[in-house]
Amino acid sequence: MTAVFTPGSLVSARNRDWVVLSGSTDDFLIVRPLGGGDDEIAAILTGIEPVEQAAFASPRPDDAGNSARAGLLRTALRIGFRATAGPFRSMAGLAVEPRPYQLVPLLMALRQETVRLLIADDVGIGKTIEASLIAAELLAQGSATGLTVLCSPALAEQWQDELRNKFRIDAELVLPSTVKRLQKNLIGDDQSIFHYYKHTVVSTDFIKAPHRMKEFITSCRDLVIVDEAHTCVADGTSTGGRTQRYNLIRELAKKREQHLLLVTATPHSGKEEGFRNLIGLLDPDLAGLDFDDVKDRERLARHMVQRRRGDIKGYLNEDTRFPSARETREERYYLSDDYRMLLRQVLAYARETVRDASDGQLRQRVRYWSILALMRALASSPKAASATLRTRAKGMESETPEEADRIGRSTVLDTDDDEAAESIDVVPGADDLDKSDQSERARLLRFAKAADALAGMRDAKLAKIGDVVESLLADGFDPIVFCRFIDTAEYVAAHLRERLGATATVGCVTGTLPPSEREDRIDELRGVEGRHVLVATDCLSEGVNLQDAFQAVVHYDLAWNPTRHEQREGRVDRFGQPADKVRAVTILGADNLIDEIVMRVLIRKHE
């Protein structure tokens, strides 16, 4: 008669001891070597191979070891209990120790049969950790078969590193540059890289093509994390990439068994339609909730977690270290006479050209965005203004006024659309003239030459950044200086290197570098002994952790999106910052009308 071995029992076969696993039958055992891993799981046919109950000799007095061996046994038992007896199956395999508050989203997720959750914690609290904890646990439990993270291309490599180094999830990068290599392993034309690879990090610029979207919806794994989910929401005014991403996630959410985690620090941009569309991705019924009704708010709370720093700083009596204060101030400068004169001439040109509707509405909209681009670049630096004046406006390729507005918003404003992300720090261009219009082009070139002449000694803003950085360094703060344009960042970095000399090492990181090289450049700067100054564009304003080497942020250029300011400051003001205080300094033109309008309408209103 064949012996019956229940799951969990110990058996001997093939000259070693095994643990019987679930799924075994009387004649077919699924076993794992005693002390072995899942990669050593084997099958044994009891009718063919001899299998017997494992037996261990009784201990003898002379088997007793010393205290060191007893300590090893105690440690082994603790690890074993932690791995098998705790409420979470994934915890023993993690290379990160989550804070108690970071377990809250995990507990919420495990209450749902199909996980639909919006993680909307503040900047710097650890949303990536929280989302990854859920992913690791669902995978460990078998509730999910694979994972896809959908994120911007600039953050793809960081997601891959976090998953691999902290959660032991090896994900393939799906980028335009990696697709050919990934496709070589596919068998036949009907296989999809989104299903063939168990874990993937997919960039939004790759998936935005309609045929890729359809393939992704059909083939992707059953657990998807959407990073910066606010960029996937249509709010009634959205066009282009944002609408495409919204349609993608909405179609994906229609799959009833699809686990979906939405991650964003800005779930509500001020437009209620956008917020309702966001929570509607979790459950269409949530979009129609009455937020004044207690029961409706409780229903939303089962799918959404949002904490500020004050909410979690002493959560469960455990202190979570954040900087005790963010000291903010504004530093003002006055334009030089020559700079003020050029600004007035450009303003006069703007009024003259924008009011001219003689060439039709399309040409008028192109002119509007071209002038706005020029005004913004002129407020940034002479170098950015000169480059903008010499660059052809992207809107010149537009065929309709609506297309001109879409291109203008993505190139001039600090939006979250794909079009803007791809050229986040490139000068937008202000040359909107026909080739035959030589007199007006000559006028633009005169402006450009005047801007060139302002660089250096006649640029009061450049002198101000030197004063501000020297003051921060003297007070013990290593700053990150954020600029809007590549030309401005390189201009500022060159000036600071000359002015600071051996006082501090100045690094510069812009969108001219691919994401992996940006990290390398930052690591090189960290590795230099002494004080550091990093000049960067907004290619570093999201997703990059810089709190270990920097304690201050300087806004050399105002962002035309209040969220961007918080994202910049969040690079240093976040969990893990060793300094007790951080600083944020905003540089403003006291007699610069553009800066004043942006501060009054966008920044201060948002605060």
Residue pairs with C-beta under 8 A, 6 or more apart in sequence:
2 26
2 27
2 46
2 47
3 46
3 51
3 52
3 53
4 26
5 11
5 20
5 24
5 29
5 51
5 53
6 20
7 20
7 21
7 22
7 23
7 24
8 19
8 20
9 19
9 20
9 53
10 17
10 18
10 19
10 20
10 34
10 53
10 54
11 17
11 18
11 20
11 29
11 31
11 51
11 52
11 53
11 54
12 18
12 51
12 52
12 53
12 54
12 55
13 31
13 44
13 49
13 50
13 51
13 52
14 44
14 49
16 33
16 34
17 33
17 34
17 54
18 29
18 31
18 32
18 33
18 34
18 42
18 44
18 54
19 31
19 32
19 33
19 34
20 29
20 30
20 31
21 30
21 31
21 32
21 41
22 30
23 30
24 30
24 31
26 46
27 45
27 46
27 47
28 43
28 44
28 45
28 46
29 43
29 44
29 46
29 51
30 41
30 42
30 43
31 41
31 42
31 43
31 44
32 38
32 40
32 41
32 42
33 40
33 42
34 54
44 51
79 92
82 91
82 92
83 91
83 92
86 92
88 106
88 137
88 140
89 137
89 140
89 141
90 133
90 136
90 137
90 139
90 140
90 141
90 167
93 136
93 140
93 167
93 168
94 133
94 136
94 166
94 167
94 168
95 165
95 166
95 167
95 168
96 129
96 166
96 167
98 129
98 130
98 133
99 126
99 312
99 315
99 318
99 320
99 575
100 315
100 316
100 318
101 125
101 307
101 311
101 312
101 315
101 316
101 320
102 126
102 129
102 130
102 133
103 133
104 130
104 305
105 117
105 119
105 130
105 131
105 133
105 134
105 305
106 130
106 133
106 134
106 137
108 117
108 302
108 305
109 115
109 117
109 134
109 137
109 138
109 261
110 137
111 302
112 302
114 256
114 257
114 258
114 259
115 134
115 138
115 143
115 223
115 259
115 260
115 261
116 253
116 259
116 260
116 282
116 283
116 303
117 134
117 260
117 261
117 262
117 282
117 303
117 304
117 305
118 229
118 262
118 264
118 267
118 278
118 279
118 282
118 303
118 304
118 305
118 306
119 127
119 130
119 131
119 261
119 262
119 263
119 264
119 305
120 263
120 264
120 265
120 266
120 267
120 304
120 305
120 306
121 127
121 130
121 265
121 305
121 306
121 307
121 312
122 265
122 307
122 308
122 309
123 265
123 566
123 567
123 569
123 570
123 573
123 574
124 309
124 322
124 547
124 570
124 573
124 574
124 575
125 307
125 309
125 312
125 574
125 575
126 575
127 263
127 264
127 265
128 159
128 162
128 227
128 263
129 162
129 166
131 225
131 227
131 261
131 263
132 162
132 163
132 166
132 167
132 169
132 225
133 167
134 261
135 144
135 147
135 163
135 167
135 169
135 223
135 225
135 261
136 167
136 168
136 169
138 144
138 223
138 259
139 145
139 146
139 147
139 169
139 223
143 259
144 221
144 222
144 223
144 259
145 198
145 221
145 222
145 223
146 195
146 197
146 198
146 199
146 200
146 221
146 222
146 223
147 163
147 169
147 171
147 198
147 199
147 200
147 221
147 223
147 224
147 225
148 194
148 199
148 200
148 201
148 202
148 220
148 221
148 223
148 224
148 225
149 159
149 163
149 171
149 200
149 201
149 202
149 224
149 225
149 227
150 202
150 204
150 207
150 224
150 225
150 226
150 227
151 159
151 201
151 202
151 203
151 204
151 226
151 227
151 228
152 203
152 204
152 205
152 227
152 228
152 231
152 421
152 542
152 543
153 175
153 203
153 204
153 205
153 206
153 421
153 515
154 421
154 515
154 539
154 542
154 543
155 227
155 228
155 515
155 542
155 543
156 173
156 175
156 201
156 202
156 203
156 515
157 173
157 515
157 516
157 519
158 515
158 519
158 543
158 544
159 171
159 201
159 227
160 171
160 173
160 201
163 169
163 170
163 171
163 199
163 201
164 170
164 171
169 199
170 199
171 197
171 199
171 200
171 201
172 178
172 182
172 193
172 197
172 199
172 200
172 201
173 200
173 201
173 203
174 182
174 193
174 194
174 197
174 200
174 201
174 202
174 203
174 206
174 207
175 203
175 206
176 203
176 205
176 206
179 193
179 206
182 193
182 197
183 193
185 196
186 192
186 193
186 196
192 215
192 218
192 219
193 200
194 200
194 202
194 215
194 216
194 219
194 220
194 221
195 219
195 220
195 221
198 221
199 221
200 221
202 216
204 231
204 241
204 245
204 418
204 421
205 418
205 421
205 422
206 212
207 213
207 216
207 248
208 241
208 244
208 245
208 418
213 244
213 247
213 248
213 251
216 248
216 252
217 248
217 251
217 252
217 255
220 252
222 257
222 258
222 259
223 259
223 261
224 252
224 258
224 259
224 260
224 261
225 261
225 263
226 232
226 249
226 260
226 261
226 262
226 263
227 263
227 264
227 543
228 263
228 264
228 416
228 542
229 249
229 262
229 263
229 264
229 267
229 278
229 281
230 264
230 266
230 267
230 269
230 274
230 278
230 416
231 242
231 245
231 416
231 417
232 242
232 245
232 246
232 248
232 249
232 262
232 278
232 281
233 242
233 246
233 274
233 275
233 277
233 278
233 281
234 242
234 243
234 246
234 274
234 277
235 269
235 271
235 273
235 274
235 277
236 271
236 273
236 274
237 271
238 246
238 417
239 402
239 406
239 409
239 417
240 406
240 410
240 417
240 418
240 419
241 417
241 418
241 419
242 415
242 416
242 417
242 418
244 418
245 418
246 277
249 260
249 281
250 281
252 258
252 260
253 260
253 281
253 282
260 281
260 282
262 278
262 281
262 282
264 278
265 566
265 567
265 570
266 563
267 275
267 278
267 279
267 304
267 306
268 274
268 275
269 275
269 563
276 286
276 287
276 288
277 287
279 286
279 287
279 289
279 300
279 303
279 304
280 286
280 287
282 303
282 304
283 303
286 299
286 300
286 303
289 296
289 297
289 299
289 300
290 296
291 297
291 300
309 322
312 320
313 319
313 320
313 322
314 320
320 575
321 575
321 576
321 577
322 573
322 574
322 575
322 577
323 573
323 577
323 579
323 580
323 581
323 582
324 580
324 581
325 580
325 581
325 582
326 569
326 573
326 581
326 582
326 583
326 584
327 581
327 582
327 583
327 584
328 583
328 584
328 585
328 586
329 583
329 584
329 585
329 586
330 585
330 586
330 587
330 588
331 464
331 467
331 468
331 585
331 586
331 587
331 588
332 587
332 588
332 589
332 590
333 460
333 461
333 463
333 464
333 587
333 588
333 589
333 590
334 460
334 589
334 590
334 591
335 343
335 460
335 589
335 591
335 592
336 454
336 458
336 459
336 460
338 450
338 453
338 454
338 458
339 382
339 454
339 458
339 459
339 460
340 591
342 378
342 447
342 450
342 451
342 454
343 378
343 592
345 447
345 450
346 374
346 375
346 378
346 447
347 375
347 593
349 371
349 443
349 447
350 371
350 374
350 375
353 367
353 371
354 364
354 367
354 368
354 371
356 364
356 367
357 364
361 401
362 398
362 399
362 400
362 401
362 404
363 432
364 401
365 395
365 398
365 401
365 404
365 405
365 408
366 393
366 395
366 396
366 398
366 404
366 408
366 432
367 432
368 408
369 393
369 395
369 404
369 405
369 407
369 408
369 411
369 412
369 428
370 393
370 395
370 429
370 430
370 431
370 432
371 430
372 408
372 412
373 388
373 393
373 408
373 411
373 412
373 427
373 428
373 429
373 430
374 385
374 388
374 389
374 430
375 594
376 412
376 428
376 484
376 560
376 594
377 384
377 385
377 387
377 388
377 427
377 428
377 430
377 485
378 384
378 385
378 388
378 451
378 594
379 557
379 558
379 589
379 592
379 594
379 595
380 483
380 484
380 485
380 488
380 556
380 557
381 455
381 459
381 461
381 462
381 483
381 485
381 487
381 488
381 491
381 492
382 451
382 452
382 453
382 454
382 455
382 459
382 491
383 451
383 455
383 487
383 488
383 490
383 491
384 427
384 484
384 485
384 487
384 488
384 491
385 447
385 448
385 451
386 448
386 451
386 452
386 487
387 427
387 485
387 487
388 427
388 428
388 429
388 430
389 430
389 431
389 444
389 445
389 447
389 448
389 451
390 431
390 445
390 448
391 427
391 428
391 429
391 430
391 431
392 429
392 431
392 432
393 428
393 429
393 430
393 431
393 432
394 407
394 411
394 428
394 429
395 404
395 407
395 408
395 411
395 432
396 432
397 407
398 404
398 407
406 419
407 419
409 415
409 417
409 420
410 417
410 419
410 420
410 423
411 419
411 420
411 423
411 426
411 428
411 429
412 428
413 420
413 560
413 561
414 420
414 538
414 559
414 560
414 561
414 564
415 561
423 511
424 511
424 537
424 538
424 539
425 483
425 484
425 485
425 486
425 489
425 510
425 511
425 537
425 538
425 539
426 485
426 486
426 511
427 485
427 486
427 487
430 444
431 441
431 444
433 440
433 441
433 444
455 462
455 491
456 462
456 495
461 556
461 587
461 589
462 491
462 492
462 495
464 587
465 481
465 492
465 495
465 496
465 554
465 556
465 587
466 495
466 496
466 499
466 500
468 479
468 554
468 585
468 587
469 479
469 481
469 496
469 500
469 504
469 533
469 554
470 499
470 500
470 503
472 478
472 479
472 552
472 554
472 583
472 585
473 479
473 500
473 503
473 504
473 531
473 533
475 583
476 551
477 551
477 552
477 579
477 582
477 583
478 504
478 531
478 532
478 533
478 534
478 549
478 550
478 551
478 552
479 533
479 534
479 550
479 551
479 552
479 553
479 554
479 583
479 585
480 533
480 534
480 535
480 536
480 540
480 546
480 550
480 552
480 553
480 554
480 568
480 571
480 572
481 489
481 492
481 496
481 533
481 534
481 535
481 536
481 554
481 556
482 536
482 537
482 538
482 540
482 541
482 553
482 554
482 555
482 556
482 557
482 559
482 568
483 489
483 492
483 535
483 536
483 537
483 556
483 557
484 537
484 538
484 557
484 559
485 537
485 557
486 510
486 511
486 512
486 537
488 556
488 557
489 508
489 510
489 535
489 536
489 537
490 508
490 510
492 535
492 556
493 506
493 507
493 508
493 535
496 506
496 533
496 535
497 506
500 506
500 533
503 531
504 530
504 531
504 532
504 533
505 525
505 528
505 530
505 531
505 532
505 533
506 532
506 533
506 534
506 535
507 521
507 522
507 524
507 525
507 532
507 533
507 534
507 535
508 521
508 534
508 535
508 536
509 518
509 521
509 522
509 534
509 535
509 536
509 537
509 539
509 540
510 536
510 537
510 539
511 537
511 539
513 521
518 539
518 540
518 544
519 544
522 534
522 544
522 546
522 549
525 532
525 534
525 549
526 532
526 548
526 549
532 549
532 550
534 546
534 550
538 559
538 564
538 568
540 546
540 571
541 559
541 564
541 567
541 568
541 571
542 567
544 571
545 571
545 574
545 576
546 571
546 572
547 571
547 572
547 573
547 574
547 576
547 577
547 578
548 576
548 577
548 578
550 571
550 572
551 572
551 577
551 579
551 581
551 582
551 583
552 572
552 582
552 583
552 584
552 585
553 568
553 569
553 571
553 572
553 573
553 582
553 583
553 584
553 585
554 584
554 585
554 586
554 587
555 565
555 568
555 584
555 585
555 586
555 587
556 587
558 565
558 586
558 588
558 595
558 598
558 599
558 603
559 565
559 568
560 598
560 602
561 602
562 602
562 603
562 605
562 606
562 607
563 606
565 603
569 582
569 584
572 582
573 582
573 584
586 603
588 595
588 596
588 599
589 595
589 596
